[in-house]
Amino acid sequence: MNVAKRKLEQAEQKAKEWFRIVEDKGLIVPGKTEQELCNEMVRIAQEELGITEHWHKKIVRTGINTLQPFIADPPDLVIQENDILFFDMHPVFEGWEADLGRTYVLGNDPAKLRIKKDVEEAWHIANDWYFKQPTLTGAQFFNYVDQLTKSYGYTFGNAIAGHIVGPYPHEQPDDPNDLCLDVHPDNSADIFLRDKHGRERHWMLELHFVDTEKKIGAFFEQMLQFN
């Protein structure tokens, strides 16, 4: 395993540990706002894991806000009884980026439990499919994910289905409008290509399922990993 891959996996494991601590402390409960929970999480990251940098905005979304795409900044909601919510966090650990998304369900609502299970299952299906492709453009990968989402009966809720990750800050395209480093329907570049220095790129896969009828969404994100 190359150094970059090992460092990125260590950063992701640290992010997973962060989420586990939040779960173990019983912080995901009704009655607090999304921002209050986010602030508690950030404090835990710093105090218990030494994480002080975050390379992108920190997201806790609950209820109707789980339908919103990444780019949105919806009003701060209070977590309700029997709610669904998700985290999308971007910590930096020892100079390397992580990007982790998970969904949580409070209570036993079948539709919420189902969409949580489905988005996780679909992520692993898409991950396995990715590693079977000899070449793959960002557009082809996005279209595959979009069709996979529809096969589960949901709508895909975001403009992209993934992106690169690396040392902080990660590689940027020469043209800021170029989508070559995103899993986007307008990216015609082969995402298996190496960077300008000949280094392997490492990709995140992010799935955002939306049930427009029940007005709930679920999210799952982590680095693509060969099994």
Sine and cosine of phi, psi and omega as CSV:
sin_phi,cos_phi,sin_psi,cos_psi,sin_omega,cos_omega
0.00,0.00,0.72,-0.69,0.00,-1.00
-0.96,0.27,0.27,-0.96,-0.10,-1.00
-0.88,0.47,-0.69,0.72,-0.04,-1.00
-0.87,0.50,-0.71,0.70,-0.01,-1.00
-0.88,0.47,-0.67,0.74,0.00,-1.00
-0.90,0.43,-0.68,0.73,0.00,-1.00
-0.91,0.41,-0.65,0.76,0.02,-1.00
-0.91,0.41,-0.63,0.77,0.04,-1.00
-0.92,0.40,-0.60,0.80,0.06,-1.00
-0.90,0.43,-0.65,0.76,0.04,-1.00
-0.90,0.44,-0.66,0.75,0.02,-1.00
-0.91,0.40,-0.63,0.77,0.04,-1.00
-0.89,0.45,-0.59,0.80,0.04,-1.00
-0.91,0.41,-0.63,0.78,0.05,-1.00
-0.91,0.42,-0.65,0.76,0.04,-1.00
-0.90,0.43,-0.61,0.79,0.06,-1.00
-0.89,0.46,-0.66,0.75,0.05,-1.00
-0.83,0.55,-0.76,0.65,0.00,-1.00
-0.89,0.46,-0.64,0.77,0.00,-1.00
-0.89,0.45,-0.64,0.77,0.02,-1.00
-0.89,0.46,-0.69,0.72,0.03,-1.00
-0.87,0.50,-0.69,0.73,0.03,-1.00
-0.90,0.44,-0.74,0.68,-0.07,-1.00
-0.90,0.44,-0.52,0.85,0.01,-1.00
-0.98,0.18,-0.06,1.00,0.04,-1.00
0.92,0.40,0.58,0.81,-0.07,-1.00
-0.99,0.10,-0.27,0.96,-0.06,-1.00
-1.00,0.02,0.99,0.10,-0.11,-0.99
-0.68,-0.74,0.36,-0.93,0.06,-1.00
-0.92,0.40,0.37,-0.93,0.15,-0.99
0.98,-0.20,-0.20,0.98,0.05,-1.00
-0.92,-0.38,0.40,-0.92,0.02,-1.00
-0.98,0.18,0.27,-0.96,0.08,-1.00
-0.84,0.55,-0.69,0.73,-0.05,-1.00
-0.92,0.38,-0.61,0.79,0.04,-1.00
-0.89,0.46,-0.70,0.72,0.04,-1.00
-0.91,0.42,-0.67,0.75,0.03,-1.00
-0.87,0.50,-0.69,0.72,0.01,-1.00
-0.89,0.46,-0.64,0.76,0.05,-1.00
-0.89,0.46,-0.66,0.75,-0.01,-1.00
-0.90,0.44,-0.68,0.73,-0.01,-1.00
-0.89,0.45,-0.65,0.76,0.03,-1.00
-0.89,0.45,-0.67,0.74,0.03,-1.00
-0.90,0.44,-0.67,0.74,0.01,-1.00
-0.84,0.53,-0.65,0.76,-0.03,-1.00
-0.97,0.25,-0.73,0.68,-0.13,-0.99
-0.96,0.27,-0.58,0.81,-0.12,-0.99
-0.97,-0.25,-0.37,0.93,-0.07,-1.00
-0.83,-0.55,-0.08,1.00,0.02,-1.00
0.95,0.31,0.31,0.95,0.01,-1.00
-1.00,0.05,0.89,-0.45,-0.02,-1.00
-0.88,-0.48,-0.26,0.97,-0.02,-1.00
-0.93,-0.36,0.57,-0.82,0.08,-1.00
-0.68,-0.73,0.81,-0.58,-0.18,-0.98
-1.00,0.07,-0.11,0.99,0.08,-1.00
-0.52,-0.85,0.07,-1.00,-0.07,-1.00
-0.91,0.42,0.50,-0.86,-0.05,-1.00
-1.00,-0.10,0.80,-0.60,-0.14,-0.99
-0.86,-0.50,0.83,-0.56,0.28,-0.96
-0.83,-0.56,0.86,-0.50,-0.02,-1.00
-0.77,-0.63,0.66,-0.75,-0.03,-1.00
-0.72,-0.70,0.36,-0.93,0.08,-1.00
0.83,0.56,-0.73,-0.69,-0.04,-1.00
-0.88,0.48,-0.40,0.91,0.01,-1.00
-0.93,0.37,-0.29,0.96,0.02,-1.00
-0.94,0.34,-0.15,0.99,0.09,-1.00
-0.99,0.11,-0.26,0.97,-0.17,-0.99
-0.98,0.20,0.66,-0.75,0.06,-1.00
-0.94,0.33,0.22,-0.98,-0.06,-1.00
-0.81,0.59,-0.67,0.75,-0.12,-0.99
-0.92,0.38,-0.35,0.94,-0.07,-1.00
-0.95,0.31,0.40,-0.91,0.12,-0.99
-0.77,-0.64,0.97,0.25,-0.09,-1.00
-0.95,0.32,0.27,-0.96,0.04,-1.00
-0.85,0.52,0.51,-0.86,-0.01,-1.00
-0.95,0.32,0.88,-0.48,-0.03,-1.00
-0.97,-0.23,0.39,-0.92,0.13,-0.99
-1.00,0.00,0.74,-0.67,0.05,-1.00
-0.92,0.40,0.77,-0.64,-0.07,-1.00
-0.97,-0.25,0.25,-0.97,0.15,-0.99
-0.85,0.52,0.63,-0.78,0.06,-1.00
0.87,0.50,0.54,0.84,-0.05,-1.00
-1.00,0.03,0.21,-0.98,0.19,-0.98
-0.88,-0.48,0.62,-0.78,0.02,-1.00
-0.50,-0.87,0.34,-0.94,0.08,-1.00
-0.63,-0.77,0.40,-0.92,0.08,-1.00
-0.94,-0.34,0.58,-0.82,0.18,-0.98
-0.65,-0.76,0.97,-0.22,-0.15,-0.99
-0.84,-0.54,0.47,-0.88,-0.15,-0.99
-0.72,-0.70,0.89,0.45,-0.02,-1.00
-0.97,0.26,0.43,-0.90,0.13,-0.99
-0.94,-0.34,0.82,-0.58,-0.01,-1.00
-0.85,-0.53,0.90,-0.44,0.00,-1.00
0.79,0.61,0.63,0.77,0.09,-1.00
1.00,0.08,0.10,1.00,-0.02,-1.00
-0.86,-0.51,0.58,-0.82,-0.11,-0.99
-1.00,0.05,0.62,-0.79,0.25,-0.97
-0.86,-0.51,0.36,-0.93,0.04,-1.00
-0.49,-0.87,0.96,-0.28,-0.16,-0.99
-0.78,-0.62,0.73,-0.68,0.04,-1.00
-0.78,-0.63,0.71,-0.71,0.01,-1.00
-0.59,-0.80,0.47,-0.88,0.01,-1.00
-0.92,-0.40,0.58,-0.82,0.00,-1.00
-0.76,-0.65,0.60,-0.80,0.03,-1.00
-0.85,-0.53,0.81,-0.59,0.10,-1.00
-0.99,-0.11,0.84,-0.54,-0.03,-1.00
1.00,-0.08,-0.30,-0.95,-0.16,-0.99
-0.78,-0.62,0.50,0.87,0.02,-1.00
-0.90,0.44,0.86,-0.51,-0.10,-1.00
-0.86,0.51,-0.65,0.76,-0.03,-1.00
-0.92,0.40,-0.61,0.79,0.00,-1.00
-0.95,0.32,-0.65,0.76,0.06,-1.00
-0.91,0.42,-0.60,0.80,-0.02,-1.00
-0.92,0.39,-0.73,0.68,-0.03,-1.00
-0.92,0.40,-0.55,0.83,0.09,-1.00
-0.89,0.46,-0.75,0.67,0.00,-1.00
-0.90,0.44,-0.67,0.74,-0.07,-1.00
-0.91,0.42,-0.67,0.74,-0.04,-1.00
-0.92,0.38,-0.58,0.82,0.05,-1.00
-0.93,0.36,-0.70,0.71,0.01,-1.00
-0.88,0.47,-0.71,0.71,-0.01,-1.00
-0.90,0.44,-0.59,0.81,0.03,-1.00
-0.84,0.54,-0.73,0.69,-0.04,-1.00
-0.92,0.38,-0.57,0.82,0.08,-1.00
-0.89,0.45,-0.73,0.69,0.00,-1.00
-0.91,0.41,-0.61,0.79,0.05,-1.00
-0.87,0.50,-0.73,0.68,-0.01,-1.00
-0.91,0.41,-0.63,0.78,0.00,-1.00
-0.89,0.45,-0.67,0.74,-0.02,-1.00
-0.81,0.59,-0.70,0.71,-0.09,-1.00
-0.98,0.22,-0.05,1.00,0.06,-1.00
-0.99,-0.14,-0.05,1.00,-0.07,-1.00
-1.00,-0.03,0.74,-0.67,0.06,-1.00
-0.96,0.28,-0.59,0.81,0.11,-0.99
-0.64,-0.77,0.41,-0.91,-0.06,-1.00
-0.29,-0.96,0.86,-0.50,0.10,-0.99
-1.00,0.10,0.33,-0.94,0.07,-1.00
-0.86,0.51,-0.61,0.79,0.01,-1.00
-0.91,0.42,-0.69,0.73,0.01,-1.00
-0.89,0.47,-0.64,0.77,-0.01,-1.00
-0.93,0.37,-0.67,0.74,0.03,-1.00
-0.88,0.48,-0.71,0.70,-0.03,-1.00
-0.90,0.44,-0.60,0.80,0.08,-1.00
-0.87,0.49,-0.74,0.67,-0.01,-1.00
-0.89,0.46,-0.64,0.77,0.01,-1.00
-0.88,0.47,-0.70,0.71,0.02,-1.00
-0.92,0.38,-0.61,0.80,0.05,-1.00
-0.89,0.46,-0.67,0.74,0.04,-1.00
-0.86,0.52,-0.72,0.69,0.00,-1.00
-0.90,0.44,-0.55,0.83,0.00,-1.00
-0.91,0.42,-0.39,0.92,0.07,-1.00
-1.00,0.02,-0.11,0.99,0.02,-1.00
1.00,-0.03,0.32,0.95,-0.04,-1.00
-0.88,-0.48,0.13,-0.99,0.13,-0.99
-0.96,-0.28,0.63,-0.77,0.06,-1.00
-0.97,0.23,0.74,-0.67,-0.23,-0.97
-0.98,-0.21,0.17,0.99,-0.07,-1.00
-0.69,-0.72,0.27,-0.96,-0.01,-1.00
-0.98,0.20,-0.41,0.91,0.04,-1.00
-0.77,-0.63,0.30,-0.95,0.04,-1.00
-0.88,-0.47,0.26,0.97,0.03,-1.00
0.35,-0.94,0.01,-1.00,-0.09,-1.00
-0.15,-0.99,0.14,-0.99,0.04,-1.00
-0.98,0.18,0.27,-0.96,0.08,-1.00
-0.59,-0.81,0.42,-0.91,-0.05,-1.00
-0.11,-0.99,-0.41,-0.91,0.11,-0.99
-0.91,0.42,0.55,-0.83,-0.05,-1.00
-0.99,0.12,0.79,-0.61,-0.11,0.99
-0.99,0.11,0.56,-0.83,-0.07,-1.00
-0.96,0.27,0.19,-0.98,-0.03,-1.00
-0.78,0.63,0.63,-0.78,0.08,-1.00
-0.85,-0.53,0.53,-0.85,0.04,-1.00
-0.93,0.38,0.44,-0.90,0.03,-1.00
-0.87,0.49,-0.61,0.79,0.06,-1.00
-0.98,-0.20,0.89,-0.46,-0.02,-1.00
-0.84,0.54,-0.36,0.93,0.00,-1.00
-1.00,0.00,-0.07,1.00,-0.01,-1.00
-0.98,0.22,0.76,-0.65,-0.05,-1.00
-0.99,-0.16,0.34,0.94,-0.12,-0.99
-0.91,0.41,-0.27,0.96,-0.04,-1.00
-0.95,-0.32,0.31,0.95,0.05,-1.00
-0.81,-0.58,0.49,-0.87,0.17,-0.99
-1.00,0.09,1.00,0.02,-0.17,-0.98
-0.73,-0.68,0.53,-0.85,-0.04,-1.00
-0.90,0.44,-0.24,0.97,0.03,-1.00
-0.97,-0.25,0.19,0.98,0.01,-1.00
-1.00,-0.09,0.96,-0.27,-0.02,-1.00
-1.00,-0.05,0.07,1.00,-0.02,-1.00
-0.99,0.12,0.54,-0.84,0.08,-1.00
-0.95,0.32,0.88,-0.48,-0.06,-1.00
-0.98,0.20,-0.06,1.00,0.12,-0.99
-1.00,0.09,-0.15,0.99,0.00,-1.00
-0.89,0.45,0.55,-0.84,0.06,-1.00
-0.99,0.15,0.24,-0.97,0.00,-1.00
-0.97,0.25,-0.01,-1.00,-0.09,-1.00
-0.90,0.43,-0.27,0.96,0.03,-1.00
-0.99,-0.16,0.10,1.00,0.02,-1.00
0.99,0.13,0.23,0.97,-0.04,-1.00
-1.00,-0.04,0.56,-0.83,0.05,-1.00
-0.90,0.43,0.65,-0.76,0.11,-0.99
-1.00,-0.05,0.50,-0.86,0.00,-1.00
-0.86,-0.50,0.74,-0.68,-0.21,-0.98
-0.89,-0.45,0.61,-0.79,0.18,-0.98
-1.00,-0.07,0.57,-0.82,0.17,-0.99
-0.88,-0.47,0.84,-0.54,-0.02,-1.00
-0.83,-0.56,0.82,-0.57,0.00,-1.00
-0.92,-0.39,0.79,-0.61,0.03,-1.00
-0.82,-0.57,0.97,-0.23,0.03,-1.00
-1.00,-0.04,0.68,-0.73,0.01,-1.00
-0.79,-0.61,0.78,-0.62,0.14,-0.99
-0.98,-0.20,0.99,-0.16,-0.10,-0.99
-0.93,0.36,-0.45,0.89,-0.01,-1.00
-0.96,0.29,-0.72,0.69,-0.03,-1.00
-1.00,0.02,-0.11,0.99,0.05,-1.00
0.85,0.52,0.77,0.64,0.08,-1.00
-0.69,-0.72,0.43,-0.91,0.06,-1.00
-0.68,-0.73,0.31,-0.95,0.04,-1.00
-0.63,-0.78,0.46,-0.89,-0.14,-0.99
-0.63,-0.77,0.64,-0.77,0.06,-1.00
-0.53,-0.85,0.80,-0.60,-0.03,-1.00
-0.55,-0.84,0.67,-0.75,0.20,-0.98
-0.21,-0.98,0.04,-1.00,-0.06,-1.00
-0.96,0.28,0.65,-0.76,0.08,-1.00
-0.86,0.51,0.68,-0.73,-0.11,-0.99
-0.62,-0.79,0.83,-0.56,0.04,-1.00
-0.93,0.36,0.77,-0.63,-0.02,-1.00
-0.99,-0.16,0.00,0.00,0.00,0.00
